[in-house]
Amino acid sequence: MDDEAPKRLSIAEKRALASPLVLSPTEQVRELQVEALRTEGWADAELPEQTRKKLISLRVDPEVLDFFKAQGPGYQTRMNAVLTAYMQVKKEYGQS
């Protein structure tokens, strides 16, 4: 177990986390070069093991919801898998 206290976020970091995520195709995507951002492999992605989830209310753009719902039952699980992958990448790059 790690005895270090979690890093406290600066005001700028808190503001950045609160603002919408906007990826610039010319800058951020090229900088990140993360396997998770590629379209190949998503079809074969394994869903995480079921754990006890927390019930929240989340507002998403209509086209985002339509995209996930169009893939059939389990859209909330797939949305959680995408958010989990994003979290893991951020942690890997020390941005948690």
KADACOR-V352233 format. One line per field, one symbol per residue. phi: phi as a letter, one per 20 degrees, with the letter a starting at -180 (. if undefined). A space follows every 10 residues. Layout:
# KADACOR-V352233
phi->???
This chain:
# KADACOR-V352233
phi->.eeffffeef fffffffeef eceegedfff ffldgfeeff nffefeffgf cfedecdcec fgfffggfff engnffffff ffffffffff ffemde
